[in-house]
Amino acid sequence: MNRTTAAVAAATFAAALVLTSCTTTTEAPSTHQPVSAPTVMPSVSGAETGAEEFIRFVQEKGTSQQRTAVIGHVSQVARSASQGDHRNSYIATDYPQPDDATTRAIINAYLAWAGPADDAVMLVLYTAAGTVMGAVELGAWRTPSPASSGQ
């Protein structure tokens, strides 16, 4: 394992601990954190971008937590070119390192905006410095956990 791969693995594992730390909500199940997240926000060339549309959606339809987390903080939203039957999505923010609630609000806002037909399998969030602040496999966030399905 080279030094870059080890750093990405450590960063995504740390993000996993933050994203799955003790929570009183059943908003999202715990997720496996992939180690294949790009260590810096990918170039938007050849990718679909949508920061303006995403922010407008959150302004109009987001929860108060989502509006607080997204508006004025998200600077880029990009989706990778198709990689077979899926693609990845990336969000750049101005946060140095947001708290768990902010990270969850951004992820949930993305899922509401993208909709159930979205083919992104991984969402990677980036800090103001352009480093990974979290990466989640979206399938686990789209599928309700057994504990929350009865509510």
DSSP file with accessible surface (Angstrom, degrees, kcal/mol):
  #  RESIDUE AA STRUCTURE BP1 BP2  ACC     N-H-->O    O-->H-N    N-H-->O    O-->H-N    TCO  KAPPA ALPHA  PHI   PSI    X-CA   Y-CA   Z-CA
    1    1 A M              0   0  179      0, 0.0     2,-0.0     0, 0.0     0, 0.0   0.000 360.0 360.0 360.0 124.0    0.0    0.0    0.0
    2    2 A N     >  -     0   0   98      1,-0.1     4,-2.3     4,-0.0     5,-0.2  -0.276 360.0-101.4 -78.6 171.6    1.6    3.3   -1.0
    3    3 A R  H  > S+     0   0  226      1,-0.2     4,-2.2     2,-0.2     5,-0.2   0.884 120.2  50.6 -61.5 -41.3    1.6    6.4    1.2
    4    4 A T  H  > S+     0   0   86      2,-0.2     4,-2.6     1,-0.2    -1,-0.2   0.934 111.1  48.2 -64.9 -45.7   -1.3    8.1   -0.7
    5    5 A T  H  > S+     0   0   60      1,-0.2     4,-2.7     2,-0.2    -2,-0.2   0.911 111.7  50.5 -62.2 -40.6   -3.5    5.0   -0.5
    6    6 A A  H  X S+     0   0   42     -4,-2.3     4,-2.5     2,-0.2    -1,-0.2   0.911 110.5  49.4 -63.9 -40.4   -2.8    4.7    3.2
    7    7 A A  H  X S+     0   0   60     -4,-2.2     4,-2.6     2,-0.2    -2,-0.2   0.916 112.4  47.4 -65.9 -42.2   -3.6    8.4    3.8
    8    8 A V  H  X S+     0   0    9     -4,-2.6     4,-2.8     2,-0.2     5,-0.3   0.926 112.0  50.5 -64.2 -43.2   -6.9    8.0    1.9
    9    9 A A  H  X S+     0   0   23     -4,-2.7     4,-2.3    -5,-0.2    -2,-0.2   0.930 112.3  46.6 -61.0 -43.9   -7.8    4.9    3.8
   10   10 A A  H  X S+     0   0   63     -4,-2.5     4,-2.5     2,-0.2    -2,-0.2   0.923 113.4  48.9 -65.1 -42.0   -7.1    6.6    7.1
   11   11 A A  H  X S+     0   0   42     -4,-2.6     4,-2.4     1,-0.2    -2,-0.2   0.924 113.6  45.2 -65.8 -43.0   -9.1    9.7    6.2
   12   12 A T  H  X S+     0   0    1     -4,-2.8     4,-2.2     2,-0.2   123,-0.2   0.874 112.0  52.2 -72.1 -32.0  -12.1    7.7    5.0
   13   13 A F  H  X S+     0   0  131     -4,-2.3     4,-2.1    -5,-0.3    -2,-0.2   0.934 110.4  48.6 -66.3 -42.0  -11.9    5.4    8.1
   14   14 A A  H  X S+     0   0   53     -4,-2.5     4,-2.0     1,-0.2    -2,-0.2   0.918 111.0  50.4 -62.4 -41.5  -11.9    8.6   10.3
   15   15 A A  H  X S+     0   0    7     -4,-2.4     4,-3.3     1,-0.2     5,-0.2   0.890 106.8  55.6 -63.3 -36.7  -14.8    9.9    8.3
   16   16 A A  H  X S+     0   0   11     -4,-2.2     4,-2.0     1,-0.2    -1,-0.2   0.911 106.3  50.2 -62.0 -41.8  -16.6    6.6    8.8
   17   17 A L  H  < S+     0   0   97     -4,-2.1     4,-0.3     2,-0.2    -1,-0.2   0.912 114.2  44.8 -63.6 -39.6  -16.2    6.9   12.6
   18   18 A V  H >< S+     0   0   60     -4,-2.0     3,-1.0     1,-0.2    -2,-0.2   0.945 115.2  46.9 -67.9 -47.0  -17.6   10.5   12.5
   19   19 A L  H 3< S+     0   0    4     -4,-3.3    -1,-0.2     1,-0.2    -2,-0.2   0.773 121.3  36.3 -69.5 -25.6  -20.5    9.6   10.2
   20   20 A T  T 3< S+     0   0   50     -4,-2.0    -1,-0.2    -5,-0.2    -2,-0.2   0.248  88.7 126.1-112.4  15.0  -21.5    6.5   12.1
   21   21 A S  S <  S-     0   0   50     -3,-1.0    -3,-0.1    -4,-0.3    -4,-0.0  -0.106  79.5 -51.2 -66.2 171.3  -20.8    7.8   15.6
   22   22 A C  S    S+     0   0  136      2,-0.1     2,-0.3     1,-0.0    -1,-0.2  -0.125  70.2 172.4 -48.4 128.8  -23.5    7.7   18.3
   23   23 A T        -     0   0   64     -3,-0.2    -1,-0.0     2,-0.1    -3,-0.0  -0.988  36.8-148.7-141.6 148.4  -26.6    9.2   17.0
   24   24 A T  S    S+     0   0  147     -2,-0.3     2,-0.2     2,-0.0    -2,-0.1   0.431  78.5  77.1 -95.9  -0.3  -30.1    9.5   18.3
   25   25 A T        -     0   0   62      3,-0.1     3,-0.2     1,-0.1    -2,-0.1  -0.699  69.6-143.2-106.1 162.4  -31.7    9.5   14.8
   26   26 A T        +     0   0   59     -2,-0.2   119,-0.3     1,-0.2   122,-0.1  -0.104  61.3 127.3-107.9  33.1  -32.4    6.6   12.4
   27   27 A E  S    S+     0   0   88      1,-0.2    -1,-0.2   117,-0.1   118,-0.0   0.850  77.1   2.4 -59.9 -38.8  -31.6    9.0    9.5
   28   28 A A  S    S-     0   0   12     -3,-0.2    -1,-0.2   116,-0.1   113,-0.1  -0.995  72.2-118.9-152.2 143.5  -29.0    6.7    8.0
   29   29 A P        -     0   0   33      0, 0.0   111,-0.0     0, 0.0   114,-0.0  -0.348  49.3 -84.3 -73.9 163.7  -27.6    3.2    8.6
   30   30 A S        -     0   0   99    -10,-0.1     2,-0.4    -2,-0.1   -10,-0.1  -0.377  54.2-150.9 -65.3 148.9  -23.9    2.8    9.4
   31   31 A T        -     0   0   16    -15,-0.2     2,-0.4    -3,-0.1   -11,-0.1  -0.925  16.5-117.0-127.9 150.6  -22.0    2.6    6.1
   32   32 A H        -     0   0  131     -2,-0.4   105,-0.6   105,-0.1   108,-0.1  -0.694  34.6-134.7 -78.6 131.5  -18.8    1.0    4.9
   33   33 A Q        -     0   0   14     -2,-0.4   103,-0.1   103,-0.1   -21,-0.1  -0.824  15.4-135.1 -96.0 118.1  -16.4    3.7    3.9
   34   34 A P        -     0   0   11      0, 0.0     3,-0.4     0, 0.0   101,-0.0  -0.377   3.0-149.7 -70.3 149.3  -14.7    3.1    0.5
   35   35 A V  S    S+     0   0   83      1,-0.2   -26,-0.1   -23,-0.1   -27,-0.1   0.327  83.6  81.2 -97.6   6.9  -11.0    3.7    0.2
   36   36 A S        +     0   0   90    -28,-0.1    -1,-0.2   -27,-0.1     3,-0.1   0.270  57.9 128.1 -97.6  13.0  -11.2    4.7   -3.4
   37   37 A A        -     0   0    4     -3,-0.4    95,-0.1     1,-0.1   -25,-0.1  -0.479  69.9-107.2 -68.5 134.1  -12.3    8.3   -2.9
   38   38 A P        -     0   0   42      0, 0.0    -1,-0.1     0, 0.0    -2,-0.1  -0.384  22.4-134.6 -59.5 138.6  -10.2   10.8   -4.8
   39   39 A T  S    S+     0   0   61     92,-0.1    93,-0.6     2,-0.1     2,-0.3   0.669  88.1  34.3 -73.8 -16.6   -8.0   12.6   -2.3
   40   40 A V  B    S-A  131   0A  90     91,-0.2    91,-0.2    86,-0.1    90,-0.1  -0.954 105.5 -82.2-132.7 156.2   -8.8   16.0   -3.9
   41   41 A M        -     0   0   30     89,-0.6     3,-0.1    -2,-0.3    -2,-0.1  -0.352  55.6-118.9 -57.0 123.5  -11.9   17.3   -5.6
   42   42 A P        -     0   0   37      0, 0.0    -1,-0.1     0, 0.0     2,-0.0  -0.274  31.8 -93.1 -63.9 154.4  -11.8   16.0   -9.2
   43   43 A S        -     0   0   89      1,-0.1    35,-0.0     2,-0.1     0, 0.0  -0.370  28.3-135.4 -62.0 143.8  -11.7   18.4  -12.1
   44   44 A V    >   +     0   0   49     -3,-0.1     3,-1.9     2,-0.1     2,-0.2   0.526  69.6 115.4 -84.3  -2.3  -15.2   19.2  -13.4
   45   45 A S  T 3  S+     0   0   97      1,-0.3     3,-0.1     3,-0.0    -2,-0.1  -0.474  86.8  12.9 -68.1 132.3  -14.1   18.8  -17.0
   46   46 A G  T 3  S+     0   0   73      1,-0.3     2,-0.3    -2,-0.2    -1,-0.3   0.541 114.4  99.3  78.8   6.3  -16.0   15.8  -18.5
   47   47 A A  S <  S-     0   0   26     -3,-1.9     2,-0.4    33,-0.1    -1,-0.3  -0.842  78.8-109.4-120.7 158.8  -18.3   15.7  -15.5
   48   48 A E  E     -B   79   0B 102     31,-1.7    31,-2.7    -2,-0.3     2,-0.3  -0.714  35.7-160.8 -83.4 137.0  -21.8   17.0  -15.0
   49   49 A T  E     +B   78   0B  83     -2,-0.4    29,-0.2    29,-0.2     4,-0.0  -0.861  23.9 160.1-117.5 156.8  -21.9   20.0  -12.6
   50   50 A G     >  +     0   0    3     27,-2.0     4,-2.7    -2,-0.3     5,-0.2   0.189  23.5 131.9-164.8  33.1  -24.9   21.3  -10.7
   51   51 A A  H  > S+     0   0    8     26,-0.5     4,-2.9     1,-0.2     5,-0.3   0.926  82.6  48.8 -60.2 -44.1  -24.0   23.5   -7.7
   52   52 A E  H  > S+     0   0  123      1,-0.2     4,-2.5     2,-0.2    -1,-0.2   0.929 114.4  45.1 -62.8 -44.3  -26.5   26.2   -8.7
   53   53 A E  H  > S+     0   0   86      2,-0.2     4,-2.5     1,-0.2    -1,-0.2   0.901 113.8  50.2 -65.5 -41.2  -29.3   23.7   -9.2
   54   54 A F  H  X S+     0   0    0     -4,-2.7     4,-2.4     2,-0.2    -2,-0.2   0.951 112.7  45.5 -62.2 -48.3  -28.5   21.9   -5.9
   55   55 A I  H  X S+     0   0   37     -4,-2.9     4,-2.7    -5,-0.2    -2,-0.2   0.921 112.6  50.9 -64.0 -42.3  -28.4   25.1   -3.9
   56   56 A R  H  X S+     0   0  117     -4,-2.5     4,-2.1    -5,-0.3    -1,-0.2   0.928 110.0  50.4 -61.8 -43.1  -31.6   26.3   -5.5
   57   57 A F  H  X>S+     0   0   42     -4,-2.5     4,-3.4     1,-0.2     5,-0.5   0.935 111.6  47.7 -59.2 -47.0  -33.3   23.0   -4.7
   58   58 A V  H  X5S+     0   0    0     -4,-2.4     4,-1.8     1,-0.2    -2,-0.2   0.903 109.9  53.1 -64.8 -39.5  -32.1   23.2   -1.0
   59   59 A Q  H  <5S+     0   0  101     -4,-2.7    -1,-0.2    -5,-0.2    -2,-0.2   0.905 119.7  34.3 -58.9 -41.7  -33.4   26.8   -0.8
   60   60 A E  H  <5S+     0   0  132     -4,-2.1    -2,-0.2    -5,-0.2    -1,-0.2   0.849 138.2  11.5 -83.9 -37.9  -36.8   25.8   -2.0
   61   61 A K  H  <5S+     0   0  150     -4,-3.4    -3,-0.2    -5,-0.2    -2,-0.2   0.464  94.6 109.5-126.1  -4.1  -37.3   22.3   -0.5
   62   62 A G     << -     0   0    4     -4,-1.8     2,-0.1    -5,-0.5    -4,-0.0  -0.318  68.4-107.5 -77.2 160.8  -34.6   21.6    2.0
   63   63 A T     >  -     0   0   65     42,-0.1     4,-2.8     1,-0.1     5,-0.2  -0.304  38.3-101.3 -73.1 169.8  -35.0   21.3    5.8
   64   64 A S  H  > S+     0   0   63      1,-0.2     4,-2.4     2,-0.2     5,-0.2   0.904 125.7  51.3 -62.8 -37.1  -33.7   24.1    7.9
   65   65 A Q  H  > S+     0   0  124      2,-0.2     4,-2.2     1,-0.2    -1,-0.2   0.903 110.7  48.4 -65.3 -40.8  -30.7   22.0    8.8
   66   66 A Q  H  > S+     0   0   23      2,-0.2     4,-2.5     1,-0.2     5,-0.4   0.919 110.9  50.0 -66.2 -42.8  -30.0   21.3    5.1
   67   67 A R  H  X S+     0   0   97     -4,-2.8     4,-1.8     1,-0.2    -2,-0.2   0.929 112.1  48.4 -61.4 -43.6  -30.3   25.0    4.2
   68   68 A T  H  < S+     0   0  103     -4,-2.4    -1,-0.2    -5,-0.2    -2,-0.2   0.906 115.9  43.6 -63.0 -40.4  -27.9   25.9    7.0
   69   69 A A  H  < S+     0   0    3     -4,-2.2    -2,-0.2    -5,-0.2    -1,-0.2   0.840 125.3  30.1 -74.5 -32.9  -25.4   23.3    5.9
   70   70 A V  H >X S+     0   0    0     -4,-2.5     4,-2.3    -5,-0.2     3,-2.3   0.912  93.9  85.0 -96.9 -51.3  -25.6   23.9    2.2
   71   71 A I  T 3< S+     0   0   57     -4,-1.8   -15,-0.0    -5,-0.4   -16,-0.0  -0.363 110.3   3.3 -67.0 124.7  -26.4   27.6    1.4
   72   72 A G  T 34 S+     0   0   61      2,-0.3    -1,-0.3    -2,-0.2    -2,-0.1   0.413 128.6  65.5  83.6  -3.3  -23.2   29.7    1.4
   73   73 A H  T <4 S+     0   0   57     -3,-2.3    21,-1.4     1,-0.1     2,-0.5   0.649  78.2  77.8-120.8 -29.5  -21.0   26.6    2.0
   74   74 A V  E  <  + C   0  93B   9     -4,-2.3    -2,-0.3    19,-0.2    19,-0.3  -0.773  44.8 167.3 -88.5 125.8  -21.3   24.4   -1.1
   75   75 A S  E     +     0   0B  79     17,-2.5     2,-0.3    -2,-0.5    18,-0.2   0.674  62.5  22.0-109.6 -25.6  -19.2   25.7   -4.0
   76   76 A Q  E     - C   0  92B  75     16,-1.3    16,-2.4   -25,-0.1     2,-0.4  -0.999  48.9-175.6-145.4 142.5  -19.2   22.8   -6.4
   77   77 A V  E     + C   0  91B   3     -2,-0.3   -27,-2.0    14,-0.2   -26,-0.5  -0.988  21.4 171.3-132.5 124.4  -21.3   19.7   -7.1
   78   78 A A  E     -BC  49  90B   3     12,-2.8    12,-3.3    -2,-0.4     2,-0.4  -0.979  23.0-154.7-135.9 148.8  -20.0   17.3   -9.7
   79   79 A R  E     -BC  48  89B  35    -31,-2.7   -31,-1.7    -2,-0.4    10,-0.2  -0.988  28.0-121.1-120.2 133.6  -20.8   13.9  -11.0
   80   80 A S        -     0   0   12      8,-3.1   -32,-0.1    -2,-0.4     3,-0.1  -0.185  37.8 -87.9 -66.2 161.9  -18.2   11.8  -12.7
   81   81 A A        -     0   0   60      1,-0.2     7,-0.3   -34,-0.1    -1,-0.1  -0.330  67.4 -73.2 -61.8 154.1  -18.5   10.5  -16.2
   82   82 A S        -     0   0   69      5,-0.1     2,-0.4     1,-0.1     5,-0.2  -0.251  42.1-162.8 -54.9 135.7  -20.4    7.2  -16.3
   83   83 A Q  B >   -F   86   0C  86      3,-3.7     2,-0.7    -3,-0.1     3,-0.5  -0.699  62.8 -67.2-120.1  71.1  -18.3    4.3  -15.1
   84   84 A G  T 3  S-     0   0   69     -2,-0.4    -2,-0.0     1,-0.2    -1,-0.0  -0.701 119.2  -7.6  81.7-115.0  -20.2    1.4  -16.6
   85   85 A D  T 3  S+     0   0  142     -2,-0.7     2,-0.3    -3,-0.1    -1,-0.2   0.235 133.2  34.7-100.9  14.3  -23.6    1.3  -14.8
   86   86 A H  B <   -F   83   0C  49     -3,-0.5    -3,-3.7    -5,-0.1     2,-0.3  -0.930  56.8-158.9-152.1 175.6  -22.8    4.0  -12.2
   87   87 A R  E     - d   0 120B  32     32,-1.4    34,-2.1    -2,-0.3    35,-0.6  -0.937  21.5-118.2-150.0 170.3  -21.0    7.2  -11.4
   88   88 A N  E     - d   0 122B  17     -2,-0.3    -8,-3.1    -7,-0.3     2,-0.3  -0.811  19.2-142.8-112.2 156.2  -19.7    9.0   -8.3
   89   89 A S  E     -Cd  79 123B   0     33,-2.9    35,-2.3    -2,-0.3     2,-0.4  -0.911  11.3-163.6-120.6 149.5  -20.7   12.4   -7.0
   90   90 A Y  E     -Cd  78 124B  15    -12,-3.3   -12,-2.8    -2,-0.3     2,-0.4  -0.990   4.5-167.9-135.1 137.7  -18.5   15.0   -5.4
   91   91 A I  E     -Cd  77 125B   0     33,-2.5    35,-2.7    -2,-0.4     2,-0.4  -0.992   7.5-157.4-129.1 125.2  -19.4   18.1   -3.3
   92   92 A A  E     +Cd  76 126B   9    -16,-2.4   -17,-2.5    -2,-0.4   -16,-1.3  -0.839  18.1 179.3 -99.7 137.5  -16.9   20.8   -2.4
   93   93 A T  E     -C   74   0B   5     33,-1.6    37,-0.2    -2,-0.4   -19,-0.2  -0.777  38.8-124.3-127.5 174.3  -17.6   23.0    0.6
   94   94 A D  S    S+     0   0   77    -21,-1.4    33,-0.1    -2,-0.2   -20,-0.1   0.240  71.0 120.5-101.9  10.9  -15.9   25.9    2.5
   95   95 A Y        -     0   0   30     31,-0.3    33,-2.6   -22,-0.3    34,-0.3  -0.565  56.6-151.6 -75.8 137.4  -15.9   24.0    5.8
   96   96 A P  S    S-     0   0  110      0, 0.0    33,-0.2     0, 0.0    -1,-0.2   0.935  88.5 -27.3 -69.8 -44.2  -12.5   23.4    7.5
   97   97 A Q  S    S-     0   0  111     30,-0.1    30,-0.0    -3,-0.1    29,-0.0  -0.568  77.3-148.0-168.2  98.6  -14.0   20.2    9.0
   98   98 A P        -     0   0   12      0, 0.0     2,-0.0     0, 0.0    29,-0.0  -0.246  20.8-106.4 -72.3 162.9  -17.8   20.1    9.6
   99   99 A D     >  -     0   0   97      1,-0.1     4,-2.2     4,-0.0     5,-0.2  -0.247  37.4 -96.4 -79.6 173.6  -19.5   18.3   12.5
  100  100 A D  H  > S+     0   0   32      1,-0.2     4,-2.6     2,-0.2     5,-0.2   0.891 122.2  53.1 -59.3 -43.3  -21.5   15.1   12.0
  101  101 A A  H  > S+     0   0   67      1,-0.2     4,-2.2     2,-0.2    -1,-0.2   0.897 109.9  48.3 -63.7 -39.3  -24.9   16.9   11.8
  102  102 A T  H  > S+     0   0   27      2,-0.2     4,-2.3     1,-0.2    -1,-0.2   0.932 111.5  49.7 -66.1 -44.2  -23.7   19.2    9.1
  103  103 A T  H  X S+     0   0    4     -4,-2.2     4,-2.3     1,-0.2    -2,-0.2   0.939 112.2  47.8 -60.4 -46.0  -22.2   16.3    7.1
  104  104 A R  H  X S+     0   0   11     -4,-2.6     4,-2.9     1,-0.2     5,-0.2   0.892 109.6  53.6 -62.3 -40.6  -25.4   14.3    7.4
  105  105 A A  H  X S+     0   0    7     -4,-2.2     4,-2.3    -5,-0.2    -1,-0.2   0.908 109.7  47.6 -62.8 -41.0  -27.5   17.3    6.4
  106  106 A I  H  X S+     0   0    0     -4,-2.3     4,-2.4     2,-0.2    -2,-0.2   0.936 113.6  47.5 -65.4 -44.6  -25.4   17.8    3.2
  107  107 A I  H  X S+     0   0    1     -4,-2.3     4,-2.5     1,-0.2    -2,-0.2   0.942 113.6  47.0 -62.9 -46.2  -25.7   14.1    2.3
  108  108 A N  H  X S+     0   0   28     -4,-2.9     4,-2.2     1,-0.2    -1,-0.2   0.882 111.2  52.0 -66.5 -34.9  -29.4   14.0    2.9
  109  109 A A  H  X S+     0   0    0     -4,-2.3     4,-2.5    -5,-0.2    -1,-0.2   0.919 109.4  50.5 -64.8 -42.0  -29.9   17.2    0.9
  110  110 A Y  H  X S+     0   0    0     -4,-2.4     4,-3.3     1,-0.2     5,-0.3   0.940 110.0  49.5 -60.2 -47.0  -28.0   15.6   -2.0
  111  111 A L  H  X S+     0   0   25     -4,-2.5     4,-2.0     1,-0.2    -1,-0.2   0.901 111.9  48.0 -61.6 -40.0  -30.1   12.4   -1.8
  112  112 A A  H  < S+     0   0   55     -4,-2.2    -1,-0.2     2,-0.2    -2,-0.2   0.912 116.2  44.6 -65.5 -41.9  -33.3   14.5   -1.9
  113  113 A W  H  < S+     0   0   65     -4,-2.5    -2,-0.2    -5,-0.2    -1,-0.2   0.936 116.1  44.6 -67.6 -46.2  -32.0   16.6   -4.8
  114  114 A A  H  < S-     0   0   28     -4,-3.3     3,-0.2    -5,-0.2    -2,-0.2   0.840 100.8-150.5 -72.1 -32.7  -30.7   13.6   -6.8
  115  115 A G    ><  -     0   0   20     -4,-2.0     3,-1.4    -5,-0.3    -1,-0.1   0.019  32.7 -66.3  82.7 168.6  -33.7   11.4   -6.3
  116  116 A P  T 3  S+     0   0  129      0, 0.0    -1,-0.2     0, 0.0    -4,-0.0   0.723 127.6  60.6 -69.4 -20.8  -34.1    7.7   -6.2
  117  117 A A  T 3  S+     0   0   99     -3,-0.2    -2,-0.1     2,-0.0    -3,-0.0   0.536  74.6 123.0 -84.8  -3.6  -33.1    7.1   -9.8
  118  118 A D    <   -     0   0   19     -3,-1.4    -3,-0.1    -7,-0.1    -4,-0.0  -0.316  52.8-153.5 -59.8 135.6  -29.7    8.7   -9.3
  119  119 A D        +     0   0   55     -5,-0.1   -32,-1.4   -31,-0.1     2,-0.2   0.310  52.0 123.9 -97.4  10.3  -27.0    6.3  -10.4
  120  120 A A  E     -d   87   0B   0    -34,-0.2   -32,-0.2     1,-0.1     3,-0.1  -0.512  35.7-176.6 -69.9 134.3  -24.2    7.7   -8.1
  121  121 A V  E     +     0   0B  65    -34,-2.1    17,-1.7     1,-0.3    18,-0.5   0.627  68.1  35.5-104.9 -18.7  -22.9    4.9   -5.8
  122  122 A M  E     -dE  88 137B   7    -35,-0.6   -33,-2.9    15,-0.3     2,-0.5  -0.999  60.9-161.7-138.3 137.4  -20.5    7.1   -3.8
  123  123 A L  E     -dE  89 136B   1     13,-2.4    13,-2.4    -2,-0.4     2,-0.5  -0.987  11.1-166.4-116.7 126.2  -20.7   10.7   -2.6
  124  124 A V  E     -dE  90 135B   0    -35,-2.3   -33,-2.5    -2,-0.5     2,-0.4  -0.960   4.1-157.0-115.7 128.5  -17.4   12.3   -1.5
  125  125 A L  E     -dE  91 134B   2      9,-3.2     8,-3.0    -2,-0.5     9,-1.3  -0.873   9.1-156.3-105.2 139.8  -17.5   15.6    0.4
  126  126 A Y  E     -dE  92 132B   0    -35,-2.7   -33,-1.6    -2,-0.4   -31,-0.3  -0.892   8.7-131.1-119.4 146.5  -14.5   17.9    0.4
  127  127 A T    >   -     0   0    5      4,-2.8     3,-1.9    -2,-0.3   -34,-0.2  -0.208  40.6 -91.4 -80.6 177.9  -13.3   20.6    2.9
  128  128 A A  T 3  S+     0   0   64    -33,-2.6    -1,-0.1     1,-0.3   -34,-0.1   0.828 129.4  56.2 -60.4 -31.4  -12.2   24.1    2.1
  129  129 A A  T 3  S-     0   0   86    -34,-0.3    -1,-0.3   -33,-0.2     3,-0.1   0.518 120.1-111.6 -79.0  -4.8   -8.7   22.9    1.7
  130  130 A G  S <  S+     0   0   20     -3,-1.9   -89,-0.6     1,-0.3     2,-0.2   0.576  75.1 130.3  85.8  10.9   -9.9   20.4   -1.0
  131  131 A T  B     -A   40   0A  73    -91,-0.2    -4,-2.8     1,-0.1    -1,-0.3  -0.617  69.1 -88.2 -96.2 159.6   -9.2   17.3    1.2
  132  132 A V  E     +E  126   0B  19    -93,-0.6    -6,-0.2    -6,-0.2     3,-0.1  -0.449  40.1 173.9 -67.6 126.4  -11.7   14.5    1.8
  133  133 A M  E     -     0   0B   7     -8,-3.0     2,-0.3     1,-0.4    -7,-0.2   0.550  69.9 -16.5-105.2 -13.3  -14.0   15.2    4.8
  134  134 A G  E     -E  125   0B   2     -9,-1.3    -9,-3.2  -116,-0.0    -1,-0.4  -0.870  51.0-162.2 177.7 149.3  -16.2   12.2    4.2
  135  135 A A  E     -E  124   0B   1     -2,-0.3     2,-0.4   -11,-0.2   -11,-0.2  -0.984  15.7-176.7-142.6 131.1  -17.1    9.5    1.7
  136  136 A V  E     -E  123   0B   1    -13,-2.4   -13,-2.4    -2,-0.4     2,-0.7  -0.973  31.2-123.5-131.3 146.2  -20.2    7.4    1.8
  137  137 A E  E >>  -E  122   0B  72   -105,-0.6     3,-0.7    -2,-0.4     4,-0.7  -0.794  26.2-150.5 -83.0 119.2  -21.7    4.6   -0.2
  138  138 A L  H 3> S+     0   0    0    -17,-1.7     4,-1.9    -2,-0.7     3,-0.4   0.751  83.9  73.7 -70.6 -23.8  -25.1    5.9   -1.1
  139  139 A G  H 3> S+     0   0   38    -18,-0.5     4,-1.5     1,-0.2    -1,-0.2   0.905  96.8  50.0 -57.0 -40.6  -26.9    2.6   -1.4
  140  140 A A  H <4 S+     0   0   34     -3,-0.7    -1,-0.2     1,-0.2    -2,-0.2   0.826 111.4  49.0 -68.8 -28.9  -26.8    2.2    2.4
  141  141 A W  H  < S+     0   0   19     -4,-0.7    -1,-0.2    -3,-0.4    -2,-0.2   0.767 110.6  50.7 -80.3 -27.1  -28.3    5.7    2.8
  142  142 A R  H  < S+     0   0   79     -4,-1.9    -2,-0.2     1,-0.1    -1,-0.2   0.754 100.7  69.7 -79.9 -27.1  -31.0    5.1    0.2
  143  143 A T  S  < S-     0   0   91     -4,-1.5    -1,-0.1    -5,-0.2     2,-0.0  -0.838  87.7-126.5 -96.4 119.5  -32.2    1.8    1.9
  144  144 A P        -     0   0   86      0, 0.0  -117,-0.1     0, 0.0    -2,-0.1  -0.342  24.7-116.9 -64.4 144.9  -33.9    2.3    5.2
  145  145 A S    >>  -     0   0   25   -119,-0.3     4,-1.4     1,-0.1     3,-1.0  -0.420  26.0-110.0 -75.4 156.7  -32.5    0.3    8.1
  146  146 A P  H 3> S+     0   0  120      0, 0.0     4,-0.6     0, 0.0     3,-0.2   0.871 118.6  58.0 -56.5 -32.6  -34.8   -2.3    9.7
  147  147 A A  H 34 S+     0   0   73      1,-0.2     3,-0.2     2,-0.1  -121,-0.1   0.842 112.2  39.2 -67.2 -31.5  -35.0   -0.1   12.8
  148  148 A S  H X4 S+     0   0   24     -3,-1.0     3,-1.3     1,-0.2    -1,-0.2   0.606  97.3  78.0 -96.0  -9.7  -36.4    2.8   10.9
  149  149 A S  H 3< S+     0   0   85     -4,-1.4    -1,-0.2     1,-0.3    -2,-0.1   0.762  89.4  56.9 -73.4 -19.9  -38.7    0.9    8.5
  150  150 A G  T 3<        0   0   75     -4,-0.6    -1,-0.3    -3,-0.2    -2,-0.1   0.458 360.0 360.0 -86.9  -0.3  -41.4    0.5   11.2
  151  151 A Q    <         0   0  176     -3,-1.3    -3,-0.0    -4,-0.0    -4,-0.0  -0.628 360.0 360.0 -98.7 360.0  -41.6    4.3   11.8
